[in-house]
Amino acid sequence: MNRLDNASRAQVIRCLIEGCSIRSTVRMTGVAKKTVMRVLVEVGEVCADYQNRVFRNLKLRSVQLDEMWGWIYCKAKNRTEEIAKAHPDAGDVWLWTAIDADTKLVPVWRLGARDSKVATEFVKDLASRLSSRVQITSDGHRPYVEAVESAFGNDVDYSILMKIYGSPLENETRYSPAKCIGVESRPVTGNPDPKHVSTSYVERHNWTVRGKMRRYTRLSNGFSRKLQNHAAATALNYFAYNFISVHGALRMSPAMAAGVTPKLWDVEDLVSLWESYERAEAA
């Protein structure tokens, strides 16, 4: 199998982390579509494994949780038996995300259904990566309460922030949510500091995700056709966010702010990391 040189690998990765679709990456780089897909899957798996290994014993103080809707191949409402047989992964998939309010690090994410099982797996994964007591804020999605209790017990300061939406006007048609007319904070466990009860950062981060990853962009044809590709793209873009991008408020990457790495990574560093994985597999 032909192997791309490192410069071409870096060029493809840059396109993929800047919101380009697979086909636009092909047009911009001249690399074949199958090769671009292979790069995405392979480097995505490296990014997922590396972040899983280094995001341990984190000292995070205030973590916000949220989930974001997407789909594979088709939306759940359009999934037929024929589609389900040909594409078992087809349908809605939710991206569960945790972000630290101070360092802006995303230490954990999970793809799956919007149910209690996935919520519990997601929050337990978060708990396993922390080295100290943390304050957590989520929206009013019910599975979070059971998940946080299961993962942390009483060793957490947890609060729910519920938004109150106004009723839509008669005959009003809209794409965006109804107007938020207020919020209600409800402590659940421990003694959460009211000053840090917020979901603003994670909601703003969802907007960043939709802009940076074509697969999450609304009203586009860039949605994923396979769950494997969707997961790889998500891991790659979170690596870029955590290690490569300079956060405007921090003037450093989130991984640097969290003490995970002493330096700002670039795409060439990611390519070198990928090569080290290849050498380890070949050994």
C-alpha positions in Angstrom: 0.0 0.0 0.0 1.3 3.4 -0.9 2.2 5.6 2.0 1.7 9.4 2.0 4.7 11.5 2.8 4.5 13.4 6.1 4.0 16.8 4.3 0.9 15.4 2.5 -0.4 13.8 5.7 -0.1 17.1 7.5 -1.9 18.9 4.6 -4.8 16.5 4.8 -5.0 16.8 8.6 -5.0 20.6 8.4 -8.0 20.5 6.1 -9.9 18.0 8.3 -9.5 20.0 11.5 -10.5 23.3 9.8 -14.0 22.2 8.9 -13.4 20.8 5.4 -15.5 17.9 4.1 -13.8 14.8 2.7 -14.5 15.9 -0.9 -13.2 19.4 -0.4 -10.1 18.0 1.2 -9.6 15.9 -1.9 -10.0 18.9 -4.1 -7.6 21.1 -2.1 -4.8 18.5 -1.6 -5.1 16.3 -4.7 -5.0 13.2 -2.4 -7.4 10.4 -3.4 -10.6 10.1 -1.5 -9.9 6.6 -0.2 -6.5 7.8 1.0 -8.1 10.8 2.8 -10.6 8.4 4.5 -7.7 6.1 5.6 -5.8 9.1 7.0 -8.9 10.2 8.9 -9.5 6.8 10.5 -5.9 6.0 11.3 -5.0 9.4 12.8 -8.3 9.6 14.5 -7.7 6.3 16.3 -4.2 7.6 17.4 -5.8 10.8 18.7 -8.4 8.8 20.7 -5.9 6.5 22.2 -3.4 9.2 23.1 -5.9 11.4 24.8 -7.3 8.4 26.7 -3.9 7.7 28.0 -2.7 11.2 29.0 -6.0 12.6 30.4 -5.5 11.0 33.8 -5.1 12.5 37.3 -6.5 15.8 36.2 -7.0 18.6 38.7 -10.1 20.2 37.4 -12.3 22.4 39.6 -15.5 23.2 37.6 -16.8 20.9 34.9 -19.8 21.5 32.7 -21.7 18.7 30.9 -23.9 18.7 27.8 -24.9 16.6 24.9 -25.3 17.5 21.2 -27.3 15.9 18.5 -26.0 14.4 15.2 -26.7 11.5 13.0 -25.1 8.7 11.0 -26.3 8.2 7.4 -29.8 9.4 8.0 -31.9 10.8 10.8 -33.8 8.4 13.0 -37.1 9.5 11.7 -36.0 8.6 8.2 -34.5 5.2 9.1 -36.3 2.3 7.4 -35.9 -1.5 7.8 -34.0 -1.5 4.5 -31.6 1.2 5.6 -31.1 -0.5 9.0 -30.1 -3.8 7.3 -27.6 -2.1 5.0 -26.4 0.5 7.6 -26.7 -0.8 11.2 -25.3 2.4 12.6 -27.8 4.7 10.8 -29.8 7.1 12.9 -29.4 9.6 15.6 -26.1 9.8 17.6 -25.4 12.1 20.5 -22.1 13.7 21.4 -21.7 13.9 25.2 -19.1 16.5 26.2 -17.4 17.6 29.4 -15.4 20.9 29.5 -13.5 22.4 32.3 -14.5 26.0 32.9 -11.0 27.2 33.9 -8.7 25.4 31.5 -11.3 24.9 28.7 -10.0 21.3 28.4 -12.3 18.6 27.1 -11.1 15.6 29.0 -13.8 13.2 27.9 -16.5 12.8 25.3 -18.7 9.9 24.2 -20.9 9.0 21.2 -24.1 7.2 21.7 -27.8 7.3 22.5 -29.3 10.0 24.8 -30.1 7.6 27.6 -29.2 6.7 31.1 -26.8 3.9 30.1 -24.6 6.2 28.0 -24.9 9.0 30.5 -23.6 6.7 33.3 -20.7 5.5 31.1 -19.8 9.0 30.2 -19.8 10.4 33.7 -17.9 7.4 35.2 -15.3 8.0 32.5 -15.0 11.6 33.6 -14.7 10.6 37.3 -11.9 8.1 36.5 -9.8 10.9 35.1 -10.0 13.3 38.1 -7.6 13.5 41.1 -9.6 15.8 43.3 -13.2 16.9 44.2 -14.9 18.8 41.4 -18.0 20.9 40.9 -20.2 19.8 38.1 -23.1 21.6 36.3 -25.4 20.0 33.8 -28.7 20.9 32.3 -32.0 19.3 33.4 -31.6 16.1 31.4 -32.7 13.5 33.9 -30.1 10.8 33.2 -27.3 13.1 34.5 -28.6 12.9 38.1 -28.4 9.2 38.3 -25.1 9.1 36.4 -23.4 11.6 38.7 -24.6 9.8 41.8 -23.4 6.5 40.4 -20.0 7.9 39.4 -19.2 10.2 42.3 -21.5 9.3 45.2 -21.3 12.2 47.7 -17.8 13.2 46.7 -18.9 16.0 44.3 -20.6 19.4 44.3 -23.3 19.0 41.7 -26.0 21.4 40.5 -28.5 21.5 37.7 -29.1 24.6 35.7 -32.5 24.6 34.0 -33.4 27.1 31.3 -37.0 28.4 31.1 -38.2 29.0 27.6 -41.1 31.2 26.5 -44.0 29.8 24.5 -43.7 30.3 20.7 -46.0 32.8 19.1 -49.1 31.4 17.3 -48.3 30.3 13.8 -44.6 31.0 14.4 -42.2 28.8 12.5 -38.5 28.8 13.5 -35.4 26.7 13.4 -33.7 28.0 16.5 -34.9 27.2 20.1 -37.6 29.3 21.8 -36.4 32.4 23.6 -34.9 31.8 27.0 -36.7 33.9 29.6 -35.0 32.7 32.7 -32.9 30.1 34.4 -33.4 28.0 37.6 -30.4 26.6 39.6 -31.0 23.5 41.8 -28.2 22.1 44.0 -28.3 18.3 44.0 -25.2 17.0 45.8 -22.6 18.6 48.0 -22.2 22.4 48.2 -21.9 23.8 44.7 -20.7 27.4 44.5 -23.4 29.5 42.9 -20.8 31.6 41.1 -19.7 28.6 39.1 -23.1 27.1 38.4 -23.2 27.6 34.6 -23.4 25.7 31.3 -22.3 28.7 29.2 -18.8 27.3 28.3 -20.0 23.9 27.2 -22.9 25.4 25.2 -20.4 27.8 23.5 -18.1 24.9 22.9 -20.9 23.0 21.1 -21.1 26.0 18.6 -17.3 25.6 18.1 -17.7 21.9 17.3 -20.4 22.5 14.8 -18.2 25.1 13.0 -15.0 23.1 13.1 -16.4 19.7 12.2 -18.3 19.5 8.9 -20.0 16.3 10.2 -21.8 18.3 12.9 -22.7 21.4 10.8 -26.4 21.9 10.6 -28.3 22.0 7.3 -25.4 20.6 5.3 -24.7 17.4 3.4 -21.4 16.7 5.3 -22.9 14.3 7.8 -21.2 11.0 8.5 -22.1 7.8 6.7 -20.3 5.5 9.1 -20.0 5.6 12.8 -16.3 4.6 12.6 -15.5 7.7 10.5 -17.7 9.9 12.8 -15.8 8.7 15.9 -12.4 9.2 14.2 -13.3 12.8 13.1 -14.5 13.6 16.6 -11.3 12.3 18.2 -9.1 14.2 15.7 -10.8 17.5 16.1 -10.8 17.2 19.9 -7.0 16.5 19.7 -6.7 19.7 17.6 -8.8 21.6 20.1 -7.0 20.4 23.2 -3.4 20.4 22.0 -3.0 22.4 18.8 -5.4 25.4 19.0 -4.6 28.4 21.1 -7.6 29.4 23.2 -8.2 33.1 22.9 -9.0 33.6 26.6 -6.0 31.5 27.8 -3.3 32.4 25.1 -2.3 28.8 25.2 -3.9 25.4 24.4 -6.3 23.8 26.9 -3.9 20.9 27.4 -1.1 23.4 28.4 -3.5 25.2 30.8 -4.4 21.8 32.4 -0.7 20.8 32.8 -1.0 17.9 30.4 1.7 19.1 28.1 4.4 21.8 28.5 4.3 22.9 24.8 1.9 24.0 22.1 1.6 21.2 19.6 1.4 21.6 15.8 0.1 19.3 13.1 3.7 18.1 12.4 3.9 16.9 16.0 0.7 15.0 15.5 2.1 13.3 12.4 5.2 12.4 14.4 3.0 10.9 17.1 1.2 8.9 14.4 4.5 7.6 13.1 5.5 6.5 16.6 2.3 4.4 16.8 3.1 2.9 13.4 6.6 1.9 14.5 5.2 0.3 17.7 2.7 -1.7 15.7 5.4 -2.9 13.3 7.7 -3.9 16.1 
